[in-house]
Amino acid sequence: MSERVQTTSVTELDPVCGMTVDTATAEYRSFNDGKAYYFCAAGCKANFDKNPAKFIGAGAKSEGH
């Protein structure tokens, strides 16, 4: 008899485009002020890395792809 192991998936929103990203499998991530940010694609990560303040905080708006 095989046992099923249930894993809990943790997701975050890509701060650039707003897509949901699984943190366990995210290929693209950056850190800012000790917090991890996860991205759906290299382009979103690159945009964030150029100007993180643009995407962090109350004034942040998603840009789409």
DANORJO-V300603 format. One record per residue. RES is the residue in one small letter. SS is DSSP state (H for helix, E for strand, L for the rest). PSI is psi in radians with two decimals (999 if undefined). Layout:
BEGIN
res = (RES;RES)
ss = (SS;SS)
psi = (PSI;PSI)
END
This chain:
BEGIN
res = (m;s;e;r;v;q;t;t;s;v;t;e;l;d;p;v;c;g;m;t;v;d;t;a;t;a;e;y;r;s;f;n;d;g;k;a;y;y;f;c;a;a;g;c;k;a;n;f;d;k;n;p;a;k;f;i;g;a;g;a;k;s;e;g;h)
ss = (L;L;L;L;L;L;L;L;L;L;E;E;E;L;L;L;L;L;L;E;E;E;L;L;L;L;L;E;E;E;E;E;L;L;E;E;E;E;E;L;L;H;H;H;H;H;H;H;H;H;L;H;H;H;H;L;L;L;L;L;L;L;L;L;L)
psi = (2.31;2.55;2.47;2.27;2.11;2.20;2.55;2.17;2.30;2.27;2.68;2.79;2.35;2.10;-0.24;-0.89;-0.23;0.04;2.66;2.30;2.29;2.05;-0.46;-0.49;0.06;2.19;-0.48;2.21;2.68;2.80;2.42;2.15;0.70;0.00;2.43;2.43;2.41;2.53;2.63;-0.42;2.85;-0.62;-0.70;-0.74;-0.77;-0.74;-0.73;-0.81;-0.50;-0.64;1.32;-0.63;-0.50;-0.50;-0.05;2.42;-3.12;-0.50;0.01;2.40;2.50;2.55;-0.24;-3.07;999)
END
